[in-house]
Amino acid sequence: MELDVIHVERIEIVKSSLAEFGPYGTAGTINILTRKPSSKTSSQLRLTTSGGAAIQSANLGGSVNQAEAGSPLRWNAQLSAGQTKKMERGETVLSTQLSSMSPHDTTRSDANVQSNSPMISINGSLAWQMGAHNQFDLAPSLVASKIDSLSAEHYLGAVPTGSLVQYEAKTDRTLLSVSLPLKWTLKPDGSHKLTLRYSPTRYWLTDQIQREDLIFAQPNLQWLSTQRATHSVDFLKADYSRDIGEDHEFKAGASFGRNHGRVDLSSWVNDLPDLSLHDLGSNREELSRKSSFFVQDEWSFNKQFAFNVGMSGEQNQVDIHEGSYDSTSRYTLLAPSAHFDWKLEGDSKRHVRISLARTFNAPFVDQLRIRPTINPLASCPINGLCGTNKIEYADIAGNPGLRPESASGVNVTYEQHFGEESLISVDIYSRTLDDVIGTDLQLQSVPWAQVPRYVARPANLGAAWIRGLTLETHLNLREFWKDAPRLAFRSGISLARSWISALPAPDNQMADQRPWSAKLGVKYKMNGLPIEFSADTNWAPAGWIRSSIERRLYNDRRFDLDMQAAWVVSPDMRLRFSVDGLMSARPLSVEELSTTNETVTRVVMKNSYVKLGLRLELKL
């Protein structure tokens, strides 16, 4: 879900892995810290609207912070509410060729999706300082959202009897989430700190999909699928830290979590039960239990050398009950990490950092479920199990045997500062991976069909490696030339190569990995006027990526240009204007599917539009 910035205090980006944040993320972690009560009383309001040919949205965000000198109580509250309407249009050309010498059999279709999604989020924090050594924090939150969408696909040209001419699907999805985290912080003296957290969350999800299929020269089919889910998530976490001298700190922690969910499901076709999903039952029960720990030591030897070493671990078990099928996924992770910082010749403006870490990407619960999403273009009969399907109309299902993806990585970074804002950073990295998680597409026996069907599942694709280099610069001209215009530049270029052992060459690289990408940003502040202009561009080349033995994907080239302007009307009022999607090309994607008998190519072209935005920021 998208989180409004009104709720965010800061965002931390760790390009490797720190033990206290857990052994997650092959490329690193992004930590989003929500607002905490501060020592100053303040309030602000943000009104945002944006629109274009394909999207219209309006958002309201506000925050209040209350604190009085000498009072043991501080509190804040944030609210964001908004509504977004989107429209997507695209064209699809599906070509089938039985051999290199045979003609193409081509099918064309157009599709459009309209969605409306209102949302409201309320959260706050109450901090109570009880004496000199104890602090209690309460941080309740509530999120409610709704997504209504209508999608339709229409097939152009002649179709044979019994084939799908058009289908329309209406989706209604609502979510309500309530959380009440509690925290107790004990500081018995100036060097020890103990924090206990208990975080209970409850959420309810309702999802209903109605679909109508128009069949040429046959009666229409009407499908109705519903699910009602209730989840309870509870986490208990303890963290301890101790200062050992002025530049030495030891940290340790442990956590225990439990996630229990029950989902009631139903599926109907023409007002009759969908028998193809009978074996998977009318409800699903999920129970996840996780325990983890970490220890970490941070020590600055002197003004020139510092290190951070640690160990984190996790044990997780997920039990899923689906009708007559039971599955269990267990894994244990152990991840050491080490980071070294060397200030060259004691100069704080020049750093060399070396990071070594073991990291993991654990499967999500929805990647472990057996129950499929049956392709609407290869639907099942009214009164029995499904028949066969084609590779281009594969079903989607989970894989109970999916294992965590693990990686051993090293980062070497050189960073040189030239002032408060200007710097050059070079990062060289290498990752060696095992059990890479990707997508496997195979013809296989499944419980919802009487004959084998093509199914796309998450799968472990074996070993892999990735190597890369990133160069980033932030340059403020006035830090080099005092009389220069108030210009600042941000730029970056990334080079990367990867390889997956289980996939044949060529194009057997990591998903979404481009050989290079580049970005350039500029910011200009006008002299004598409280107006600031900025622009950001991003480039990436086109290319093929093989996601499985049978499937290749083509990603079109990318060029994005976004522009912004900010006007400080007064110390308490600011206006921001934005234009996104300038000069963006119509995105093109190609999927190539191969079997022993045929090659299928699906070309999808989607429309792209410019979006205009306006935001008013007020300090009240």
Secondary structure, DSSP 8 states (H G I E B T S, - for coil): ----GGGEEEEEEESS--GGG-SB-SS-EEEEEE----SS-EEEEEEEEEEESSEEEEEEEEEEEEE-TT-SEEEEEEEEEEEEEEEEEEEEEEEEESSTTS--EEEEEEEEEEEEEEEEEEEEEEEEEETTTEEEEE--EEEEEEEEEEEEEEEES---TT-EEEEEEEEEEEEEEEE--EEEEE-SSSSEEEEEEEEEEEEEEEEEEEEEEEETTS--EEEEEEEEEEEEEEEEEEEEEEE-STTEEEEEEEEEEEEEEEEEEEEEETTEE-GGGGGG-SEEEEEEEEEEEEEEEEEE-SSSEEEEEEEEEEEEEEEEEETTEEEEEEEEEEEEEEEEEEEGGG-TTEEEEEEEEEEEE---GGGT----B--GGG---TTS-B----GGG-EE---TT---EEEEEEEEEEEEE-SSS-EEEEEEEEEEEES-EEEEEEEE--TTBSS-EEEEEEEE---EEEEEEEEEEEEEGGGT-TTS-SEEEEEEEEEEEEEETTS-SSS---TT--SEEEEEEEEEE-TTSSEEEEEEEEEE--EEEE-SSSEEEEE--EEEEEEEEEEEEETTEEEEEEEEEET----EEEEEEE-SS-EEEEEEEE----EEEEEEEEE-
